[in-house]
């Protein structure tokens, strides 16, 4: 399979998806800021839950997608899996950085510190470094096939940290609270959290479509340049 | 919460940062897509130009 055989996403559908994402995202933010009451103990700062948790969830989902696409690439050697993996990795980095910043903003008024070497925070920072490294390694490889193979291996090995991040609050005694779930929260908080998780997930799909289109275009440019350069050499 | 800073400015900052970062990322994707499209057009135009100049000769 060559790059010319890759599927081309429909731009009209992407616009519709963008409008739906914006609406759901606005509804989720409005509900988190104005509809649901402030937490009895933590006060207003607890509203960060509705952006911090979805950002962290999407970071993990992104890296799971990187893992699956990397496995598929190594099995089938189809460039589309590599392009989907790099798209998911970049979006995952954005959401991981966002989750860390939001956690820090939540930590200062509740824990009294911006940062502490707590297992959840530390493993999340390591996760960020792994996937930044994934993109750095890609930038070093000129050969598309070698680049895809190297990054698929990092995408599979690096994923080991993701379940550790999730389970860190259960395995060790941490400052960070255990995972938020419907059993640990009142109903109205749960509904608003689920609305925001849905909004962020739709945003993730929207970003993946756009990033994948970009990856296809960049790959086309690279192939054309490589073909031209080969023509000059021969 | 006595002695602790009020959480409201942190909460407001968190939402503003979230919206700003996500809007910036969408804007960056758009910019990179435009650049990639231009580079694709230019890369596709050059082989044609080469072919034409070779046939002229």
Interface residues (C-beta under 8 A of the other chain):
Chain A: X29 X32 X33 X41 X42 X43 X44 X45 X46 X47 X48 X51 X52 X55 X94 X97 X98 X101 X102 X105 X106 X108 X109 X110 X112 X203 X207 X210 X211 X213 X214 X217 X218 X220 X221 X224 X225 X227 X228
Chain B: X1 X4 X5 X6 X7 X8 X10 X11 X13 X14 X15 X17 X18 X19 X21 X22 X25 X26 X29 X30 X32 X33 X36 X37 X39 X40 X43 X44 X46 X47
